[in-house]
């Protein structure tokens, strides 16, 4: 009986893990990323530029300034 519960728990865990990894994504889905910067400061400007550069390096093609 205990062996049966272990098998059921193991199979349930595997099922949950596998089904949560498979997430359908629409090809036309867009994600908006906004950066709100109230003041200009050299360090903050470098961070914003770094984020834009990293998005561009990862083929995020529509980077708006």
Backbone as a ProteinNet text record, in pm:
[ID]
protein_1_A
[PRIMARY]
XXXXXXXXXXXXXXXXXXXXXXXXXXXXXXXXXXXXXXXXXXXXXXXXXXXXXXXXXXXXXXXXX
[TERTIARY]
82.3	0	87.4	191.7	281.2	355	388.3	458.1	368.8	240.3	146.6	137	131	125.4	253	367.6	493.3	493.6	443.4	438.3	342.2	226.9	128.8	185.4	252.8	312.2	421	501.5	608.6	551.5	451.3	390	319.4	255.6	189	290.5	401.2	505.8	562.9	589.2	641.6	540.9	413.6	309.5	302.5	305	297.9	420.8	537.5	660.1	658.9	615.4	615.6	510.8	392.9	287.8	314.4	388	417.2	530.6	612.4	720.6	670.7	560.5	507.8	406.1	448.6	361.8	352	233.6	221.3	240.7	317.8	344.4	302.5	226	184.6	303.8	320	432.2	417.7	295.5	272.7	256	275.3	258.5	372	336.7	438.1	440	555.6	574.6	633.6	569.8	619.6	703	819.6	907.6	927.2	897.2	910	1013.9	1090.3	1186.3	1145.4	1113.8	1074.6	1193.3	1239.6	1354.7	1316.7	1300.2	1254.3	1365.2	1486.5	1598	1709.2	1791.5	1906	2028.9	2098.1	2221.1	2310.4	2439.7	2528	2515.6	2504.8	2493	2360.9	2253.1	2122.1	2117.2	2177.8	2182	2258	2365.6	2442	2360.5	2281.3	2197.2	2093.1	2028	1926.7	1990.2	2106.4	2173.9	2214.9	2258.1	2294.6	2176.8	2060.1	1939.2	1904.1	1909.3	1879.9	1979.5	2107.5	2210.4	2188.5	2153.1	2132	2009.3	1903.4	1785.8	1821	1896.5	1937	2029	2116.3	2208	2134.4	2017.9	1939.6	1828.4	1846.4	1752.3	1613.3	1604.3	1478.3	1479.1	1411.7	1434.3	1368.5	1260	1187.9	1215.5	1334	1371.3	1343.2	1248.4	1212.7	1290.3	1325.5	1395.5	1303.6
-119.1	0	126.4	128.1	243	258.3	146.7	148.5	212	181.3	236.9	388.9	438.7	582.6	651.2	587.2	644.7	656.1	553.2	554.3	662.3	673.6	775	915.5	937.3	1068.3	1100.4	1001.9	1024	1057.8	983.2	1009.6	1145	1179.5	1309.8	1423.1	1407.9	1509.8	1525.4	1415.7	1419.7	1486	1451.8	1510.6	1661.8	1707	1850.7	1921.9	1863.9	1926.6	1937.5	1833.5	1833	1929.5	1932.1	2018.8	2166.1	2198.7	2340	2390.2	2302.5	2345.1	2376	2317.8	2337.1	2450.5	2567.5	2684.6	2736.6	2734.3	2785.7	2937	2982.5	3125.5	3166.5	3271.5	3322.8	3392.2	3370.1	3429.7	3581.1	3629.8	3772.1	3845	3776.4	3839	3937.6	4054.7	4154.8	4182.1	4213.8	4248.7	4388.7	4476.4	4613.1	4624.2	4682.4	4707.9	4858.5	4915.1	5059.8	5090.4	5194.7	5244.2	5387.1	5411	5544.7	5605.9	5716.6	5785.2	5931.4	5972.8	6108.6	6213.1	6174.7	6269	6207.4	6292.6	6245.8	6244.1	6132.5	6117	6022.6	6046.4	5961.3	5811.7	5775.7	5633.8	5575.3	5650	5603	5592.8	5689.7	5686.8	5564.1	5526.6	5408	5280.8	5275.9	5158.4	5144.9	5255	5252.4	5209	5263.4	5225.3	5078.5	5029.7	4888.6	4796.2	4833.9	4753.4	4751.2	4867	4873.6	4790.7	4799.9	4723.2	4573.4	4531.7	4389.1	4337.4	4415.9	4376.3	4365	4460	4455.7	4337	4303.5	4190.4	4057.3	4052.1	3928.5	3926.7	4001	4005.6	4053.6	4140.8	4208.5	4327.3	4312.6	4402.8	4539.3	4548.8	4676.1	4748.8	4804.9	4881.4	5027.5	5084.3	5225.1	5309.6	5427.8	5518.1	5628.4
0	0	0	85.7	89.9	-42.5	-102.6	-231.4	-338.6	-335.5	-432.2	-417.7	-294.6	-272	-320.6	-301.5	-349.2	-501.4	-567.2	-713.3	-761.9	-697.7	-736.5	-714.7	-602	-576.1	-678.1	-711.6	-808.9	-946.2	-989.5	-1119.4	-1121.5	-1011.7	-1003.5	-1011.4	-942.9	-945.8	-1085.8	-1151.5	-1288.3	-1381	-1366.8	-1450.9	-1433.1	-1309.1	-1282	-1338.2	-1320.9	-1371.7	-1523.7	-1590.3	-1736.4	-1790.7	-1732.1	-1785.4	-1758.6	-1654.7	-1630.3	-1718.4	-1772.4	-1860.3	-2000.5	-2040.6	-2174.5	-2169.6	-2214.7	-2213.7	-2356.2	-2414	-2550.5	-2553.3	-2650	-2664.9	-2804.8	-2812	-2941.8	-3007.8	-3136.5	-3208.1	-3219.7	-3218.9	-3236.5	-3103.8	-2993.8	-2863.7	-2838.5	-2789.2	-2758.5	-2609	-2562.8	-2422.7	-2419	-2345.4	-2331.5	-2204.7	-2219.9	-2106.1	-2098.1	-1983.7	-1966.6	-1859.5	-1884.8	-1786.5	-1753.4	-1629.6	-1585.7	-1512.6	-1566.2	-1507.7	-1489.5	-1366.4	-1337.1	-1349.9	-1321.3	-1329.8	-1413.4	-1467	-1543.6	-1452.9	-1456.6	-1378.6	-1458.1	-1463.6	-1544.7	-1513.6	-1387.8	-1352.3	-1400.5	-1382.6	-1427.8	-1579.5	-1647	-1793.1	-1843.6	-1775.2	-1813.7	-1793.4	-1687.9	-1663.8	-1774	-1808	-1913.9	-2045.6	-2077.7	-2201.5	-2198.5	-2083.1	-2070.8	-2093.1	-2041.6	-2063.5	-2211.6	-2276.6	-2420.3	-2500.8	-2466.1	-2537.2	-2519.9	-2399.1	-2372.6	-2447.5	-2453.3	-2530.8	-2678.6	-2729.9	-2870.2	-2897.3	-2803.1	-2820.7	-2821.1	-2758.8	-2753.4	-2857.3	-2965.4	-3078	-3040.1	-2943.9	-2917.3	-3012.2	-3125.1	-3237.2	-3224.2	-3154.1	-3149.7	-3019.1	-3008.7	-2890	-2919.4	-2844.8	-2863.6	-2764.1	-2806.8	-2715.5	-2669.7
[MASK]
+++++++++++++++++++++++++++++++++++++++++++++++++++++++++++++++++

